[in-house]
Every structure is written in C-alpha cells, then in structure tokens.
Amino acid sequence: MARRTAALPRGVGQAHPYFAERAENAEIWDVEGRRWIDFCAGIAVVNTGHCHAKVMAAARAQLDKFTHTCFQVVAYEGYVALCERLNAAAPGTTPKKSFLVNSGAEAVENAVKIARAATGRSGVIAFGGSFHGRTMFGMALTGKVAPYKIKFGPFPAEIFHVPFPDSLHGISEDESITAIERLFKYSIEPTRVAAILIEPVQGEGGYVPAPLGFLRRLRTLCDTHGILLIADEVQTGIARCGKLFATEHYGVEPDIITLAKGLGGGTTVSAVVGKAAVMDAAEPGGLGSTYAGNPVAVASALAVLEVIDEEKLCDRALVLGEQMRNRFNAMKSRFSSMAEVRGLGAMTAVEFCRDGDPHQPAADIANALKDEAAKRGLLLLMCGTYGNVLRVMVPLTLSDALLEEGLDIIEASLEAIGA
C-alpha cells in the first residue's frame, strides 16, 4: 500500500485496502493469504466468475496465435463472429450491426457520435443520477457530480439532464416525461435533439430500475420527434439482469445499445450494437480504435456468450436476484435503516437511511456495513447519489452455499454496527 500511494495519484480510488493474489469463481485470495467472498465481481464484470475454465482456455488459445493486428489494418474472424452474435441476440426485429471498442465510456461516446451522424442533430438528453463514463463527454453525460465531475469542467455543450423516475424519492414517470417536454420548451427544440440516453437500471445512481412502462413512453416520445433511443447497458447487459440485454424486460427496441463490463469476462472489450441503418451513418474511418476488438478479449467474449447459454446464466440471474431480495426484505423488518430493497435480475440494492426516513440518506451506515463485512471476509461496494446504497454484484456462477454465507455476513454486520 505504501508503494501504491507513492506511485499512483490520489484520484485513483480503492474501495478495499487489499491486493489480490488469485481468484476463482466468486472468491479472491489476497497477497497475505486471506480469502474473500466477492460480492463485487469487479463492478459487475466477471458475470461468469473469476477465471472461468472455458473463458481462460479461449484466451490462452488466442494468445498462441496472435495478440494484435489492429482490426482496421488486418481483420480477423473472431471480431466478425462476436458482432454477428450480438446482432442476432439484440432485442427487436430490425436488422442490426455492431462494432467493438475498449471501454464503456468509449462505447457511449461512439453511440452519441453515431446518433449525431444519423440524425444531423447535436443535442443529447440524459438523466440525473446516471453514469456514462469518465471521459470528458462521458462525464458531461453523467448525472452525478461527486466524485466524477469535481474540478474537471467545463464540459461539452448540448447535453441536458432530467430527473430519473424514483418512487422512493417521489419522482414519478409523469414528472420525468414532463421534464423532457419542458426542455423542449425552455432549452432545446426537439428537432435539434439527436438522442435520449438511459440506463435501464441506474448503476452509480443507486441500482434504481426504470419503471416497466417508462422505456416504452420514451420510445414513443423518441419516435414522435425523430430522436434516437440509446440504452446504456454497460452494467445491465450480458445476463446481469436476467436477460442478455436488460431492455428485453421492457419490450422496447432501442436504436443503439452500449455493452462492456460482463462482455469480456474480465478482459477489455466493449461494443456498440444498433439498427443497421443507424449504424451505417458514420463515414468509413469515422469509427474504430487501435486496440478495439483485441483478439484475446474477443475470444474471451465469445466464450462468455457460450457459457451464458450452456450454464443458463440468465435464468440463474433471476433466481439469484429473487433469493437476495427475499433475504434482504426479511432483514428490512429487523433494521430500520433499510429504506428500500430493489433490483432487476441479479442487480440488487439496499438503500440505507436514518430513523426510517428515506429522505435522510445514511452513507455512514452503508460504509460501516462495508467495513464490517470486510473484517468478516466479504467484499461489498456502495453507490447512489449520496453513497448510501449497497449494490450486490455477485458472479452469476456462485453457489447457493456461498451466496448464503455472504448474506449471513451482511446480516451479522448490520447487527454489529447497530443498523
């Protein structure tokens, strides 16, 4: 840790003061030999578990062939095969096209580039509480100031934010739609808006699922005004929510979808998937990146998709989510600090408050839980605009026994901190 502090800038955070030595499925062992149950999954990345045998074998096999050509210089079949798989799986009947980049932020920025090219418009609407990356445009789209925007402005123009529906805090679907309509009156005409960007379940914003009817209303509003609907599925996608794409739950076909995190099974790859006519709007050479679609990451991603199918991890995500929320709701009857239990598929959250009042966020309780659970061998992460939300991101491959062991630690930790 002393070496880390001396070598790295303080802006690089670290939730737990430990260093990994090895990991397997839903467990991590640190350099001091301690074993941890992992309820973080690298921030919802290793959906197929740490070091899944099939994913590792695919990566090793590719390493023996080549590690880089730059796809735009000399192409390779795996990149094409992965795009074909994503095109076939994406929601809706409209023909799709895809391309690969490196990170969630890069996927989001490229989605906006494509939307602007396809519509000839510049404006983008996003939501309060959203997170879309740490690049300058990603930060501009993000609807959360601390810690992502502090000291980094000014940000790109033509980005507007409206409230995200959140029943616990009294924000209805109607209010969110009305806020967009007010934007059209006060700030930007709808004929200048290229896209509306939304996470089906907000990640950093607190694991808040969009109401089931809300995305349909956005789809209608977008169709009315010729606006594209972009679904940011960087965290919700790749089986995390019980479907390969979370938008499948909503019965909506976005114009563009961004993917990352779980796609590579721990390797670095992201994707932009969209309606073919929209995706073809950019000129040749307008899309791409030197490292985009790295051959090893592509091989890993193809193996991830096979594992999801073979091990029925979408179904497993639904079961895990139900088990977790049932257990947390039982805890909620005992601990007044638990304001709400929520989620979609395996994305599960608990929001903490003071004195049973959801309008008094209790980040201190959430952080005390994280620290106490770590002492007992469980890794947790928090999120939310006020940092008061526990987000559980278990690998979808973990056993019921390990899930219960982790939930037992959470309950014991809540007791220990007097929540």
C-alpha positions in Angstrom: 0.0 0.0 0.0 2.9 2.4 0.7 4.3 1.6 -2.8 0.8 2.2 -4.3 0.5 5.6 -2.5 3.9 6.7 -3.7 3.4 5.6 -7.3 -0.3 6.4 -8.1 -2.2 9.7 -8.0 -4.7 10.1 -5.2 -7.5 10.4 -7.7 -7.4 6.6 -8.3 -9.7 5.3 -5.7 -9.7 1.9 -4.0 -12.7 0.6 -2.1 -10.7 -2.0 -0.1 -7.1 -1.9 1.1 -6.2 -5.3 -0.2 -4.2 -6.7 -3.1 -5.3 -9.8 -5.0 -3.1 -12.8 -5.4 -5.5 -15.2 -7.2 -9.3 -15.6 -7.7 -11.7 -18.3 -8.6 -15.4 -18.0 -9.4 -16.7 -15.9 -6.5 -13.7 -15.9 -4.2 -10.5 -13.9 -4.1 -7.3 -14.6 -2.1 -5.1 -11.7 -1.3 -1.3 -11.5 -1.0 -1.5 -12.2 2.7 -3.4 -15.4 2.1 -6.8 -14.2 3.3 -9.9 -15.4 1.5 -12.7 -13.1 0.5 -16.2 -13.8 -0.8 -16.6 -11.4 -3.8 -20.0 -9.7 -4.0 -18.5 -7.0 -6.3 -17.4 -9.1 -9.4 -15.0 -6.3 -10.5 -18.0 -3.9 -10.6 -20.3 -6.4 -12.4 -17.6 -7.5 -14.9 -16.9 -11.2 -14.1 -20.6 -12.3 -14.6 -19.2 -15.8 -15.5 -17.0 -15.8 -12.4 -13.3 -15.2 -11.9 -11.2 -17.4 -14.2 -14.0 -19.5 -15.7 -12.2 -22.5 -17.3 -13.8 -22.0 -20.7 -13.1 -18.3 -20.9 -9.5 -18.9 -19.8 -9.0 -21.7 -22.3 -10.3 -19.4 -25.2 -7.9 -16.6 -24.1 -4.9 -18.9 -23.9 -5.6 -20.5 -27.3 -5.8 -17.0 -28.9 -2.5 -16.0 -27.2 -0.8 -18.7 -29.1 -2.0 -17.3 -32.4 -1.7 -13.5 -32.2 -2.5 -10.8 -29.8 -2.9 -7.7 -32.1 -3.1 -6.7 -35.7 -5.4 -3.7 -35.4 -8.7 -4.8 -36.9 -8.7 -1.8 -39.3 -5.4 -2.9 -40.7 -5.7 -6.7 -40.8 -9.0 -8.2 -39.8 -9.7 -11.5 -38.0 -12.7 -13.8 -37.9 -13.4 -13.6 -34.2 -14.3 -9.9 -34.3 -16.8 -10.6 -37.0 -18.2 -13.6 -35.2 -18.7 -11.6 -32.0 -20.6 -8.9 -33.8 -22.8 -11.5 -35.5 -23.6 -13.0 -32.1 -24.5 -9.6 -30.7 -26.6 -8.6 -33.8 -28.6 -11.8 -33.6 -29.2 -11.5 -29.8 -30.1 -7.8 -29.7 -33.8 -7.0 -28.9 -36.2 -6.2 -31.7 -36.6 -7.4 -35.3 -34.8 -4.6 -37.1 -31.5 -5.7 -38.7 -28.5 -4.9 -36.5 -24.9 -4.0 -37.0 -22.1 -3.8 -34.3 -18.6 -2.8 -33.8 -16.1 -3.2 -30.9 -14.2 -0.7 -28.8 -12.4 -0.8 -25.5 -14.4 0.6 -22.6 -17.9 1.5 -21.5 -17.1 5.2 -21.9 -15.8 4.7 -25.4 -18.9 2.8 -26.3 -21.1 5.5 -25.0 -19.2 8.3 -26.8 -19.3 6.3 -30.1 -23.0 5.8 -29.7 -23.5 9.5 -29.4 -21.3 10.1 -32.5 -23.4 7.7 -34.5 -26.6 9.3 -33.3 -25.4 12.7 -34.3 -24.3 11.4 -37.7 -27.6 9.6 -38.3 -29.9 12.5 -37.3 -27.8 15.5 -38.2 -28.6 16.8 -34.8 -26.5 17.7 -31.8 -28.5 17.6 -28.5 -28.4 14.7 -26.1 -30.7 14.2 -23.1 -29.6 12.1 -20.2 -30.8 11.5 -16.6 -29.9 12.8 -13.2 -28.1 10.0 -11.2 -26.8 8.4 -14.4 -23.2 7.3 -15.0 -21.8 7.1 -18.5 -18.0 7.2 -18.1 -15.0 9.2 -17.0 -14.0 10.7 -20.4 -14.9 14.3 -20.9 -18.1 13.6 -22.9 -18.9 10.7 -20.6 -18.6 13.0 -17.6 -20.8 15.5 -19.3 -23.5 12.9 -19.8 -23.1 11.6 -16.3 -25.7 13.0 -13.9 -23.7 12.7 -10.7 -21.2 15.4 -9.7 -19.2 13.8 -6.8 -16.7 12.3 -7.4 -16.8 12.2 -11.2 -17.1 15.9 -12.2 -15.4 17.8 -9.5 -12.6 20.1 -10.8 -12.9 18.7 -14.4 -15.2 21.2 -16.1 -16.2 22.9 -18.3 -17.9 20.0 -20.2 -19.1 19.7 -23.7 -22.3 21.6 -24.5 -25.7 20.4 -25.9 -26.2 17.9 -23.0 -29.3 18.2 -20.9 -30.4 16.2 -17.7 -33.9 15.4 -16.5 -34.9 13.5 -13.3 -34.9 9.7 -13.4 -38.1 8.1 -12.1 -37.6 7.0 -8.5 -40.7 6.2 -6.5 -38.9 6.1 -3.1 -37.9 9.7 -3.5 -41.2 10.8 -5.1 -40.2 11.2 -8.7 -42.9 9.7 -11.0 -42.7 8.6 -14.6 -45.0 11.5 -15.4 -42.6 14.0 -13.9 -39.7 12.7 -15.9 -41.6 12.8 -19.1 -42.9 16.3 -18.2 -39.3 17.4 -17.6 -38.3 16.4 -21.1 -41.3 18.2 -22.6 -40.2 21.3 -20.6 -36.7 21.0 -22.0 -38.3 21.2 -25.4 -40.0 24.5 -24.4 -37.2 26.1 -22.3 -33.8 24.8 -23.5 -33.7 22.9 -26.9 -36.2 22.2 -29.6 -36.9 18.5 -30.2 -35.8 18.8 -33.8 -32.3 19.5 -32.5 -32.1 16.5 -30.1 -30.2 13.6 -31.5 -30.7 11.1 -28.7 -32.1 10.2 -25.3 -29.6 8.1 -23.3 -30.8 5.9 -20.4 -29.6 3.1 -18.2 -32.4 0.5 -17.8 -31.2 0.2 -14.2 -29.1 3.1 -13.0 -25.7 1.8 -11.8 -23.8 4.5 -9.9 -27.1 6.3 -9.3 -28.2 3.6 -6.9 -29.3 0.5 -8.8 -32.7 2.0 -9.5 -34.6 0.1 -12.2 -36.6 2.2 -14.6 -40.4 1.5 -14.2 -41.5 -1.1 -16.8 -43.6 1.4 -18.7 -41.1 4.2 -18.8 -38.9 3.0 -21.6 -42.0 2.4 -23.7 -43.0 6.0 -23.1 -39.5 7.2 -24.1 -39.7 5.0 -27.2 -43.0 6.7 -28.2 -41.6 10.2 -27.4 -38.5 9.5 -29.5 -40.5 8.2 -32.4 -42.7 11.2 -32.3 -39.8 13.6 -32.6 -37.3 11.6 -34.7 -35.0 11.2 -31.7 -32.9 8.0 -31.2 -33.1 6.0 -28.0 -29.8 4.8 -26.7 -29.8 2.2 -24.0 -26.6 2.2 -21.9 -26.3 -1.5 -21.0 -22.7 -1.3 -19.9 -23.6 -2.6 -16.4 -27.0 -4.1 -17.0 -26.1 -6.2 -20.0 -24.7 -9.7 -20.6 -27.1 -11.6 -18.3 -26.7 -9.4 -15.2 -30.5 -8.6 -15.2 -31.8 -12.0 -16.2 -31.7 -11.4 -19.9 -28.8 -11.0 -22.2 -30.0 -7.4 -22.6 -31.9 -5.7 -19.8 -34.1 -3.9 -22.3 -35.6 -7.3 -23.2 -37.6 -7.0 -19.9 -39.2 -3.7 -21.2 -40.4 -4.9 -24.6 -38.5 -2.0 -26.2 -36.1 -2.0 -29.2 -33.5 0.8 -28.7 -31.9 2.3 -31.7 -28.4 1.8 -30.2 -27.2 -0.3 -27.2 -23.8 0.0 -25.5 -22.2 -3.0 -23.8 -18.9 -3.6 -21.9 -18.2 -5.0 -18.4 -19.5 -8.5 -18.4 -18.9 -9.0 -22.2 -15.2 -9.8 -21.9 -15.3 -12.0 -18.8 -12.5 -9.9 -17.2 -10.8 -8.9 -20.5 -11.1 -5.4 -22.0 -13.8 -5.1 -24.7 -16.9 -3.1 -25.3 -19.5 -2.9 -28.1 -21.9 -0.7 -29.8 -24.9 -2.5 -31.2 -27.7 -0.8 -33.2 -30.1 -0.7 -36.0 -28.2 -1.2 -39.2 -29.4 1.9 -41.0 -28.4 4.0 -37.9 -25.0 2.3 -37.5 -24.1 2.9 -41.2 -24.4 6.7 -40.8 -20.8 7.2 -39.9 -18.3 7.6 -42.8 -15.6 5.0 -43.3 -12.8 5.6 -40.9 -15.1 7.5 -38.6 -15.3 4.6 -36.2 -12.6 2.4 -34.7 -9.6 2.4 -32.3 -6.1 1.0 -32.4 -6.9 -1.6 -29.7 -10.6 -2.1 -30.4 -11.7 -5.7 -30.5 -8.5 -7.1 -29.1 -8.2 -10.7 -30.4 -7.7 -12.2 -26.9 -10.7 -10.2 -25.5 -12.8 -11.2 -28.5 -12.0 -14.9 -27.9 -12.9 -14.4 -24.3 -16.2 -12.7 -25.1 -17.3 -15.4 -27.5 -16.6 -18.0 -24.7 -18.5 -15.8 -22.2 -21.6 -15.9 -24.5 -21.3 -19.7 -24.8 -21.0 -20.1 -21.0 -24.1 -17.9 -20.5 -26.1 -20.2 -22.9 -24.6 -23.5 -21.6 -25.0 -22.7 -17.9 -28.3 -20.8 -18.3 -26.9 -17.8 -16.5 -29.8 -15.6 -17.5 -32.1 -17.9 -15.6 -29.6 -18.1 -12.8 -29.5 -14.3 -12.5 -33.3 -14.3 -11.9 -33.0 -16.9 -9.2 -30.1 -15.2 -7.5 -32.0 -11.8 -7.5 -35.1 -13.4 -6.0 -33.0 -15.1 -3.3 -31.1 -11.9 -2.4 -34.2 -9.7 -2.3 -36.2 -12.2 -0.3 -33.4 -12.3 2.3 -32.9 -8.5 2.3 -36.6 -7.9 2.7 -36.5 -10.3 5.7 -33.6 -8.2 7.1 -35.6 -5.0 6.4 -38.2 -6.0 9.0 -35.4 -6.0 11.6 -33.3 -3.0 10.6 -34.9 0.4 10.4 -32.0 1.8 8.5 -33.0 -0.2 5.4 -35.2 2.2 3.4 -35.8 0.0 0.3 -34.8 -3.3 -1.3 -34.9 -3.2 -5.1 -33.4 -4.6 -8.3 -33.9 -6.4 -11.6 -32.5 -9.8 -12.1 -29.3 -10.2 -10.2 -28.8 -6.4 -9.9 -29.8 -5.9 -6.3 -29.6 -2.9 -4.0 -30.4 -1.9 -0.4 -30.8 1.8 0.3 -29.9 3.0 3.8 -31.5 5.9 5.7 -31.7 7.4 9.1 -34.6 6.9 11.5 -36.6 5.1 8.9 -36.8 8.3 6.7 -35.7 7.6 3.1 -35.1 11.4 2.7 -32.3 11.2 5.3 -29.6 9.2 3.4 -27.2 7.3 5.7 -23.9 6.9 3.9 -22.2 6.4 7.2 -24.3 3.2 7.8 -23.6 1.9 4.4 -19.9 2.5 4.7 -19.8 1.0 8.2 -21.5 -2.1 6.8 -18.9 -2.3 4.0 -16.0 -2.1 6.5 -17.5 -4.6 9.0 -18.3 -7.1 6.2 -14.7 -6.8 5.0 -13.5 -7.7 8.5 -15.6 -10.8 8.2 -14.3 -11.8 4.7 -16.9 -10.3 2.4 -16.2 -7.6 -0.3 -19.0 -5.1 -0.9 -19.4 -1.8 -2.8 -21.7 1.2 -2.4 -23.3 3.5 -4.9 -26.1 6.1 -5.1 -26.1 9.9 -5.4 -25.5 10.1 -1.6 -23.3 7.0 -1.3 -25.9 5.3 0.8 -26.8 2.3 -1.4 -25.4 -1.2 -1.1 -25.2 -2.8 -4.6 -24.7 -6.5 -4.8 -23.0 -7.7 -7.9 -22.3 -11.4 -7.4 -20.8 -13.5 -10.1 -23.7 -15.4 -11.7 -21.9 -18.6 -11.2 -21.5 -18.6 -7.5 -23.1 -21.4 -5.5 -26.1 -21.1 -3.2 -23.9 -22.0 -0.3 -21.5 -19.1 -1.0 -24.4 -16.7 -1.5 -25.9 -17.7 1.8 -22.5 -17.3 3.5 -22.2 -13.8 2.2 -25.7 -12.8 3.1 -25.2 -14.2 6.6 -22.1 -11.9 6.9 -24.2 -8.9 5.8 -26.8 -9.7 8.4 -24.3 -10.2 11.1 -22.5 -7.0 10.1 -25.7 -5.0 10.3 -26.2 -6.3 13.8 -22.7 -5.5 14.8 -22.9 -1.8 13.6 -26.3 -1.4 15.2 -28.1 -0.6 12.0 
